[in-house]
Each structure stands twice: as structure tokens, then as C-alpha cells.
């Protein structure tokens, strides 16, 4: 009988020890403590089905100071909708609408680089591109077949240039 009593006491001690450890873990994990910093190469948010919806981090093989960083958001079908890319010499914003990443109906792209900036608005093959590079500013419009229809170019100290074509591709004189 003494042996059974001793086993019961040891079992109670183990139970108390486990309970104390469990309470300590729950109290420590559930506290209001917020870390000052969380470090990782990439953060990913997934939806209830486990599909990657938001990705933020650094990527690529360039491990130097110019390594690109990104924030990308996808819809429930995996189509890229918003992307922001940055590195030392470039910043880009992409907004996309369409049925897939390969069949886009609308694209908006803004790109800023050391030597200039570009804005691209695209619907199918129709595009409007605006660029400012060094001392030159230009605008180009393309039709549904992807043909350049209107171009305007301004360069400091030079005469402005305007070029256009009709639907047959013939030059139009301004």
C-alpha cells in the first residue's frame, strides 16, 4: 500500500508541474507584449484556402544594397492586381485588371528612375505612354492593333515634334 501511495504523490507532483508550465506558457503567449521588430526576408498572407494573396519582402539574386523589395497583392484567382517594387534607382507601381496575368484588359504602370519617369496606361493593345527622361518629355498613343497613332515629343532647346497616323497607317501632317 505504501508503494501505491508514493506513486500517487509522484503523479500529483507531475500534474502540478505540467499545470504550472502550461499556465506559464499561456500567460506568456497571451500577454500584451508586442515585439519592437520582426525580421524576415518575406512576409506572406494567405486566404482561408491557403492561396498566397499578399507578399512583401526582398527577392532576387542580387544580395547587395540594390536588392529589390516588393509588395504584391493578388485576387482570389491568383491574378496580380497591385505590385510595388523598389530599389535604390527605381520605384514602380503596377495596377492591373483582367482575367489572368497573361490576358490583361487594363494596366497602369508608373515608374520612377534616376534619369526619368514613365507612366503607361494600357487597355488591350491600346496604350498611352508618357515619359520624362533627362531633358525630353514625350507622349505616345497606340490603337487597338498596337500601331502608334500619335506621338508628341518636347526636348529642351529643340523644336517640338508631333507625328500621327490615320487608321490605314498613313502619316498625318499636324
DACOR-V317688 format. One record per pair of residues at least 4 apart in sequence whose ideal C-beta (glycine too) atoms are under 6 Angstrom apart, sorted by the first residue. I is the first residue (numbers start at 1). J is the second residue. D is the distance in Angstrom with one decimal. If there is no record, write none. Layout:
{{I	J	D} {I	J	D}}
This chain:
{{26	30	5.7} {41	57	5.4} {41	58	5.8} {42	57	3.2} {43	56	4.8} {43	57	6.0} {44	52	5.6} {44	55	5.3} {45	53	5.6} {45	54	4.0} {46	50	5.3} {46	52	5.7} {47	51	5.1} {47	53	5.2} {53	74	5.5} {54	73	5.3} {55	72	4.8} {56	71	4.7} {58	67	5.3} {58	69	4.9} {60	68	5.4} {62	67	4.9} {63	67	5.9} {66	87	5.1} {66	88	4.6} {68	85	5.8} {68	87	4.6} {69	86	5.1} {70	85	5.1} {71	84	4.5} {72	83	4.7} {73	81	5.4} {73	82	4.3} {74	78	5.5} {74	80	5.6} {75	79	5.0} {75	81	5.4} {79	100	5.8} {79	101	5.9} {80	96	5.8} {80	101	5.5} {81	96	5.8} {82	95	5.9} {83	94	4.1} {84	93	5.5} {85	92	4.5} {86	91	4.9} {89	113	5.9} {89	114	4.9} {90	113	5.0} {91	112	4.7} {92	111	4.7} {93	110	4.6} {94	109	5.4} {95	108	4.2} {96	104	5.4} {96	107	5.3} {97	105	5.8} {97	106	4.1} {98	103	5.5} {98	104	3.7} {98	105	4.4} {99	103	5.2} {106	123	5.3} {107	122	4.1} {108	121	5.6} {109	120	4.2} {110	119	5.2} {111	118	4.6} {112	117	4.6} {115	133	5.8} {115	134	5.8} {116	132	5.0} {116	133	3.4} {117	132	5.3} {118	131	4.9} {119	130	4.5} {120	129	5.1} {121	128	4.6} {122	127	4.6} {125	144	5.4} {125	146	4.1} {126	144	5.5} {127	142	4.6} {128	141	5.4} {129	140	4.7} {130	139	5.1} {131	138	5.1} {132	137	4.9} {135	156	4.0} {136	155	4.5} {137	154	4.7} {138	153	4.3} {139	152	4.7} {140	151	4.8} {141	149	5.4} {141	150	4.4} {142	146	5.4} {142	148	5.5} {143	147	5.3} {143	149	5.0} {149	165	5.5} {150	164	4.7} {151	163	4.5} {152	162	5.3} {153	161	4.4} {154	160	5.1} {162	174	4.3} {164	172	4.1} {165	169	5.3} {165	171	5.9} {166	170	5.1} {166	172	5.8}}
